[in-house]
Amino acid sequence: MVKLGFWQLARAEQAQLNLDNLQQRGTEVLEGWQQLANQQALDGYQIALSGIVSQQSLLLDNQTFEGRVGYRWLMALYSTEAATQAILLDLGFVAAPVSREQLPALPQIATEQTVTGNLYRPGVNQFNSALAAEPGFPKRIQSLDLSAIAKLLGLSELSPYVVQLKQIQAMDLQPNWKAQVMPPHKHTGYAVQWFAMSAVLVIVALSFIYRTWFRS
């Protein structure tokens, strides 16, 4: 148990390093599509891209934001430098209408855009990995499976990253994705629990030894 305590302390230190790296990356802005070819991890970096926005909106289902239920709004941005290059834009949360039969009314987005946002790589949804795309556009989907989305949109190449925007054409957005990094204090708390359990076991063992010795 003591080893587990020290392991959790090491995890806490690593978690703090991960958070520090994400914060530092968020202050740097990568310029242009060529940056996406970089093989290093790009999570957390800001990137500025120019391109053509697809008018085919995707709505990722089962999202929540400030107590409301809705969707995460996604659109593809196509490179003007290489016709095959594209990346998904995350335009944040949009509230769902009262009726499930209705989809939210989305603002019109101009085709040509220069955007700046933070890169993130979507994780795999262990509970629902199927895209389950519904007919028409805006198209309701159930997972952020980028390979399936590429096929859906007829793309030969789609970046493994998504650009999370806070604003587009002077319109404020409501980003609702957060990096899945466990806070260091949670690891520290687990370490304290393991150390406490170890101490209790030591006390119990010593008490047992003492009683056994005293009786003999």
N, C-alpha and C positions, 0 to 999 in steps of 0.2 A: 504493500500500500504506500510505503514511503517513496518507492520508485515511481508509482503512479502520480504522487504529489509533485515530485520533481519534473516528471514528464509534462504535467499540466502547467507548471511554471515556465518550462521551455516553450510550450504552445502559446502562453500569454505573451512571451517576448516576441515570438514569430508573428503573432497577430498584430502586435503594436508596430512591428516593422512593416507589415503589409499595409496597415492604415497610413503610416507615414509615407510609404511609397505612393499610395493612391492620391494622397493630398499633394505631394510634390508633383506628380504627373499632371494633376489638374491645373497646375499653373503654367504648364508648357503647351504651346499650340503647334501642332504639326500642320504643315501646309501642303495641300495637293494629294491627288490620288496615288502618286508614287509611294507615299508614306505607308500605304496599306500593304505594300509588298514586303515591308520589313518583317523579318522572321521572329523578332523578339515580341514578347507580350506587350500589347498596346492598351490593355484595360486601364481606364482612368484618364488616359491622355485626352486633351482637347484636339480636335482636328477641324480645319477649315477646308470645305470642298465646294466646288462649283459644278453645276450640272443641270440635267433636265429631270424634273419631278414627274413621276408617273401619276396619272389621275385615278389609278386603281387603288383605292384605300382598303386596308385590312384592319379588322377590329379584333384584337385578342380578347377573348371572353374571360369572364370571372375575375375582374380586377376591382380593387377597392382603393379609395382615396378619401381621407378625412370622413370616414363613416358612410360614404356613398358607394354604390355598386355601379360598375360600368365596364368600359373597355380601355385597352391601350391602343392608340391610333398609330398605324404604321403605313408608310408609303416608301416606294423605292426611288432612289436617286441614281440616275444614269450618268456616267462620265461622258463629257464631250470630247475627251482626249482619246478614249478607247471605247468603241461601241459596245464591247462585251462586258465592260466593268459596271458593276452596280453595287449599291449598299442600301440597307434598310434605314430609314429615318424613323425614330421613335418620337412622335409628337405628343406623347404624354396621355394623360387620362381624359376621357370624355364620359360624362354621366349617361347611364342607360335610361331610355324612356320607361314609363310605368309598365307598358305592355311589352312582353317579350316578342310579340309579333312585329314590333317597330324597331327600327335602327335609328341612332341619333343623327340629326342633321349636322353635317360637317361643313365648315367654312371652305370656300374655294381657295385653293393654293395656286399661285402663279406657276407656270411651267418652268421658267428659268429661275434658278435660285443659287445664291451663295450662302451656305449655312456654316455655322460653327456649333459644335456640340461635343459631348464626352463619349468616348468609345467604350462599349462594354461587349463582352462575349456572353451570349445567353447560355444559361445552364439547361440541362435536360430535365424536363418535368417527369419525375418518376411515376407520378400518379396518372398522367394523361399525356402520352407522347404523340397521339394521333392528331393530325392537322384538322380533320373533320371539317373541311371548308364547305361553306354553304353556297348556293347559287347566287350569281349576281355580284354587283359592287355597289356600295361598300360590302365587303365579304367578311362574314363572321368566321373566325378560326378559333381552335381550341388549344393550340400549342405554338410555340415559337421555334418550330423545326425549320431551320434555314434551307436545308437541302430540299425539303418538300415545298417550301415557299418558292424557291428558285424554279422548280418544275411547274408550279402553279402559274407563275408569271411568265413562263417561257424564257427564262434566263439561262444562258450557258455558264455564267459566272456570277456568283453573289458572294460578297465579302462575308467571312465568318463573324464579323463585328457588326454592331448596330450603333448608330449615332443618336445619342439622346439629346434632344433639343430643348432649350428653355424658351426660345422665341423664334418666330419665323414671320417675315414680312410685317414687323411691328406688332405682331399678335403674341401676347404672353401665353405660354403653355403651362401645363400642370404635370411635370415629370413625376412618375410614381414608381420608377425602378430604383432600387438601391443595391449596392454591392453586398454580396452575401459573405461578410467577414464577421466572425464571432468576436465581440468586444473583448479586449484583454482581461477586463475585470471579471468576466465570467470564468475564464480559465483559472484566474487567481482564486476565485471562490471555490471552484472544484478542487484545487490544490489544497486549500485550507480544510476542506471536508475530508480529503484523504489523510492529511496529517492528523486531524482530530480523531478519525477512526483508528489510525495506527496507535495514537496515544491511549485511546480507550482500551484497545487490545493489550497493550503493554501493561496497563494498570490491572486489568482483569487477570493477566497471566501472573503478574507479581503477587497479586492477592491470593491466587490459587496456590502458588508456590509457598507463600508465607503460611497459609492455613495448613497446608500439608506438612510443612516442616514443624510448625508449632504443635500439631497433634501428635507427631511422632516423638 
